[in-house]
């Protein structure tokens, strides 16, 4: 009887632990942003917070009238993290970057650090995606950040 009790406890504990770790993994962030209804999206997982913000970067004095999706990456952990992802950009419902190694990204963030990009403030490490322009016929219909892997350092 002890053996069966021990076996059933082990069996239940195994599935409870497995289901927790399985449900805690989200490796895809999808967004479809537009100015009329949805200008931002947020992804959070394991202390990594990603905010996607659609912005009109209109500065006619320098000839710029483009719309971008800018990203902020925030490490909410008390330790450093390294994360990587792949960008999949869909223009007119067709993925233009799928499988292209140029769109694999890796980042390192210190504890509680935020990496931000915007029209006014940009960095070569930050991520931005071209959304559209009055002079370009294509428009970003959807973006996906996939295969998101987060590691504590």
N, C-alpha and C positions, 0 to 999 in steps of 0.2 A: 504494500500500500504506500509506503514511504517513497518507493521508486516512482510510482505513477504520479504522486503529488509533486515530487521534485521535477519530473519530466514535464508535467503540465505547466508548472511555474516557469521553467526555462523556456518552453514553447511560447507562452504568452508574452514573456519579457522580450524575447527575440523579436517578435512581430511588432511590439510596441516601440522598441528602439528603432527598428528598420523603418517603420512608417514615419517616425519623426524626422529622421535624416532624409528620407525620400521627399517629404513634403516641404522641406526647408530649402530645396535647391531650385532656383529660378535662374536660368541662364539666357533669357531672351527679354529684350526691352523693345517693344514696337510702338511707334507713334505715327499718327497722321495728323499733322498740325495745319490749321488754317486760321486766318485772321477773323473770320466771322464767328466761330464757335469754340475753338480750342487752340490757344496760343502756347500752352505749356503741358508737359508731361513729367511725371516723377517716377523713378525706379529706386527701390531700396532693397538691399540684400547684404547681410553679414557686415554691416558697418559702412558699406559704400552707398552713397546717395548720389544719383545722377538726375540732374534737372535739365530738360530740353526746353528752350525758350525760343519762340519764333519772333524775329525782329525785322522791321523795315529799316534798312541802312540807307536812307536817302540823304545824300549830301550833294546837291546839284553843283555846288561850287567846285568840286573836284571830279565831277562827272560820274558819281556813283549813285546808282539807284538799283539796289539789289536787296533781296530778302534772303536771310540766312536763319538756319536753326543753330543756335549757340548752345553749348553744353557747359554745365558746371559739374565738376566731380568733387565730392566732399567725403573725406574719411572721418567718420564719427567715432572711430575706435580710439582707445588710448594707446594704441601701438601702430607702427608703420604697416602699410599694406602695399602689395604689388597686385595689379589686376591687368587683364588683357581682354580684348574683345575683337570682334570682326564687324565692320560696317557693311550693311546691305542697303543700298540706295535704289529706290524704285522711282523712275521718272516715267510718267505716262503708263503706269502699271507694269513696267518692265524693269527687272533688276539689272542695273548697269555695272554693279561692282561685285556680284556674287562670285566667289572663288578667286578673286584677284588679290594676290598677296600684298599689294600696295595698301589695301584697306584693312589689314591686321594691325592693331594698335596695342601698345603696352605702356603702362603708366606706373609710377611709384609715387605714393603720397605718404608724407609723414603723419604722425598722429594728429588728428584734428585739423589737418590742412585742407584747403579748398583751392582748386584750380578752376579759374573762371575765364570765359571769353564773352565778349559783347561787341557791339558796333564801335564803342569808344575804347574798349580795352581788349586787346587780343595778345596772344602769345603763340609762339610757334609750337609749343607743346599742347596747347588747348585744341579742342575739336570744334569745328564748325562745318556745316553742310549747306551748300547752295540750295536754296528753296525755289527761287524764281526771280524774274526780272521782266519789265515791260518789253525788253528787246529780245527776249529768248522765248521760243515757242514751248519748250519743255518746262514742266513744273514737277517738283518733287511730290509724288503721290503718297509715299510711305517710306519710313526708314525703320531699320531693325538693327539693333546692336545685339549680336548673337555670340554664343560660346563665351559668355562672360565668366572668367575665372578669377577668383579673389583668393589671395594668399596672405596670411599674416607674416610679418618679417621679424 
